[in-house]
C-alpha cells in the first residue's frame, strides 16, 4: 500500500467518469504524473501508530455588503506518535488567500512547528508557505482537487534554509443517499528541493488518506486513516499508521 495506489485509484475514477476523448487524455496524463510522483517501496521500514487532531477555521473577508476575493485561514494541529505516547508535534498555521475564480485560489502564510523528536530532544521550526488550490474537475457534486504548496523551512540552531514542494490530489464524492456525507480519497508527495545539513534533496515523504466527511450545520468533520511514509536521513524509513480527526469550523 502507498501513495501510488491512491493516485492510481483517483486517476482510474477520473478516466471512468470522463465522457469525452479529450477528458480521457487528461485523465491518462494525470495518471502518468501521479505515478511518477508516487513514493518508492517501504521494505525494511519501521512502523508506528499515532493520531492527528486538527482544528481549522476559514472564511471570507467582506468588502462592504459583498464578499470580496480575499480569504483567511487558521489551522492548529496536535500530532501524537509512538502509539499515542505524548504529543510528537504541535503546529499553528495561519494564512491569507486571494480567490481568482471558482476553481483557483492563491494562498500564503506562516507556520510554526514544535516537535518532540524521539531520543533527540525538541525542535522549533518556522515555515513560510505559498499555495495554489485548484478545483480540477467536477461531476455533479463530486470534486477532484489539487493543492500545490511550496515551503521555506528554518530550524532554530540549524544552518541552511530548506525548501519543500508538496503536491496533493484529493477526491470528494458525496453519497447519493445522503449528500451530507462524503467519501474522501487523497494522496500527497513531499520533495526537498535543496540539500541542507539536516535534509537531503529528493523524495522526503508521502501520505495517502481514505475517510469520510460529515457536514453538520456550519461545521465539517473529517475522519479516517492515513498511511504516512517518511524517508529519514541516516536512519531506516518510517511508516506511520495514523487516525485522523479534522474539525473545520
C-alpha positions in Angstrom: 0.0 0.0 0.0 1.1 3.6 -0.5 0.5 6.8 -2.3 0.8 5.2 -5.8 -2.3 3.1 -5.1 -4.3 6.1 -4.2 -3.1 8.1 -7.1 -4.0 5.2 -9.4 -7.4 5.0 -7.8 -8.1 8.7 -8.3 -6.9 8.6 -11.9 -9.0 5.5 -12.7 -12.1 7.2 -11.3 -11.3 10.3 -13.5 -11.0 8.1 -16.6 -14.2 6.2 -15.7 -16.2 9.3 -15.2 -14.9 11.1 -18.2 -17.2 11.0 -21.2 -15.1 12.7 -23.9 -11.9 11.7 -25.6 -10.2 14.9 -24.6 -11.1 14.3 -20.9 -9.8 10.8 -21.1 -6.5 12.0 -22.4 -6.2 14.4 -19.5 -7.0 11.5 -17.2 -4.2 9.4 -18.7 -1.8 12.3 -18.3 -2.8 12.8 -14.7 -2.2 9.1 -14.1 1.3 9.2 -15.5 2.1 12.3 -13.5 0.8 10.9 -10.3 2.6 7.6 -10.8 5.9 9.5 -11.4 5.4 11.4 -8.1 4.5 8.3 -6.1 6.6 7.0 -3.2 9.2 4.2 -3.5 8.8 0.9 -1.8 8.8 0.7 2.0 10.8 -2.5 2.6 12.6 -2.6 5.9 10.7 0.4 7.2 9.8 0.8 10.8 6.1 1.0 11.6 4.5 3.2 14.3 0.9 4.2 15.2 -0.5 7.6 16.1 -3.2 10.1 15.7 -3.6 13.7 14.3 -6.1 16.0 15.8 -6.8 19.1 13.6 -9.0 22.2 14.1 -9.3 24.8 11.3 -11.2 27.9 10.6 -11.5 29.8 7.3 -13.8 32.5 6.0 -14.3 35.4 3.6 -13.1 39.0 4.2 -16.0 41.2 3.2 -15.9 44.4 1.2 -18.9 46.4 2.3 -22.0 44.3 2.0 -20.5 42.0 -0.6 -17.9 39.2 0.0 -14.6 40.1 -1.6 -12.0 37.8 -3.2 -9.8 37.7 0.0 -9.9 34.8 2.4 -8.3 34.0 5.7 -7.5 30.7 7.4 -6.1 29.3 10.6 -5.2 25.7 11.4 -4.0 24.1 14.7 -2.7 20.5 14.9 -1.7 18.1 17.6 0.1 15.1 16.3 0.5 12.1 18.6 3.1 9.4 17.7 4.7 6.3 19.2 1.4 4.5 19.9 -0.2 7.7 21.2 2.6 8.2 23.9 2.6 12.0 24.2 2.5 14.9 21.7 5.0 14.4 18.9 4.3 17.6 17.1 2.3 20.8 17.6 1.5 23.1 14.6 0.0 26.5 14.1 -0.6 27.6 10.5 -2.3 31.0 9.7 -2.7 32.2 6.1 -4.5 34.6 3.8 -5.8 33.9 0.3 -7.0 35.6 -2.9 -9.7 33.8 -4.8 -9.2 34.3 -8.6 -12.3 32.4 -9.6 -14.4 29.4 -8.6 -11.6 27.0 -9.5 -8.3 28.7 -8.4 -7.3 30.3 -5.1 -3.8 31.5 -4.1 -2.7 31.2 -0.5 0.3 32.4 1.5 1.2 32.3 5.2 3.4 31.3 8.1 3.6 28.0 10.1 5.2 27.2 13.4 6.2 23.6 14.2 7.1 22.4 17.7 8.5 18.9 17.5 9.5 16.5 20.3 11.9 14.2 18.5 12.3 10.8 20.0 15.7 10.4 21.7 16.8 13.8 20.3 15.0 16.4 22.4 12.8 19.2 21.0 12.9 21.3 17.8 11.4 24.6 16.8 10.8 25.2 13.1 9.4 28.2 11.2 8.0 28.0 7.7 6.9 30.4 5.1 4.5 28.9 2.6 2.8 29.7 -0.7 0.0 27.6 -2.2 -2.3 27.1 -5.2 -5.7 25.4 -4.7 -7.2 24.2 -7.9 -10.6 22.5 -8.3 -9.7 20.4 -11.3 -12.8 18.5 -12.3 -16.5 18.4 -11.3 -19.0 15.6 -11.8 -22.1 16.9 -10.2 -21.3 17.3 -6.5 -18.1 15.2 -6.8 -14.8 17.2 -7.0 -11.2 16.4 -7.8 -8.9 18.9 -6.2 -5.2 19.7 -6.5 -3.1 21.5 -3.8 0.4 22.6 -4.6 2.4 24.1 -1.7 6.0 25.5 -1.6 7.5 25.9 1.9 10.7 27.6 3.0 11.9 25.9 6.3 14.0 27.5 9.1 15.0 25.4 12.1 16.4 27.0 15.2 20.1 26.3 15.8 20.4 24.6 12.4 22.2 26.0 9.4 20.6 26.3 6.0 17.1 27.0 4.6 15.2 24.0 3.4 12.7 24.2 0.5 9.8 21.8 0.3 7.5 21.1 -2.6 4.2 19.4 -1.7 1.7 18.1 -4.2 -1.7 16.8 -3.1 -4.6 15.3 -5.1 -7.9 14.8 -3.4 -11.3 13.4 -4.4 -14.5 14.4 -2.5 -17.6 12.3 -3.5 -20.9 12.8 -1.7 -23.1 9.7 -1.2 -26.2 9.7 -3.3 -28.3 8.5 -0.3 -27.0 11.3 1.9 -25.4 14.4 0.4 -24.1 15.5 3.9 -21.7 12.5 3.9 -18.6 12.5 1.6 -16.2 9.8 0.7 -12.7 11.3 0.7 -9.6 9.9 -1.0 -6.3 11.7 -1.1 -2.6 11.5 -1.6 0.3 13.9 -1.2 4.0 13.7 -2.0 6.8 15.8 -0.5 10.1 16.7 -2.2 13.1 18.5 -0.8 14.4 20.9 -3.5 17.8 21.6 -1.9 20.3 20.0 0.4 20.9 21.3 3.9 22.8 20.0 7.0 19.5 18.4 8.2 17.7 17.4 5.0 18.7 15.7 1.7 17.2 16.8 -1.6 14.8 14.5 -3.3 11.8 12.5 -2.1 11.0 13.1 1.6 7.6 11.6 2.4 4.2 10.7 1.1 0.7 10.5 2.6 -2.3 8.5 1.5 -5.7 9.1 3.1 -9.1 7.4 3.0 -12.0 8.6 5.1 -15.4 10.2 5.5 -16.5 13.8 5.8 -19.7 14.8 7.6 -21.4 18.2 7.1 -23.0 19.2 10.4 -24.6 22.6 10.1 -21.8 25.2 9.9 -19.1 22.6 10.8 -17.5 19.8 8.8 -15.9 16.8 10.5 -13.4 14.6 8.5 -12.1 11.3 9.9 -10.2 8.4 8.5 -6.9 6.5 8.1 -3.7 7.9 6.8 -0.7 6.0 5.6 2.5 8.2 6.0 5.8 7.0 4.6 8.9 9.0 5.6 12.5 8.9 4.4 14.8 9.9 7.2 18.4 10.9 6.6 20.8 8.3 8.1 18.0 6.2 9.5 15.6 3.5 8.3 12.4 4.6 6.6 9.5 5.2 8.9 5.8 4.4 8.2 3.2 6.0 10.4 -0.3 4.5 10.6 -2.5 7.4 11.7 -6.1 8.1 12.8 -7.1 11.5 11.5 -9.8 13.7 13.1 -10.2 17.1 11.4 -12.8 19.6 12.6 -13.5 22.5 10.3 -15.3 25.4 12.0 
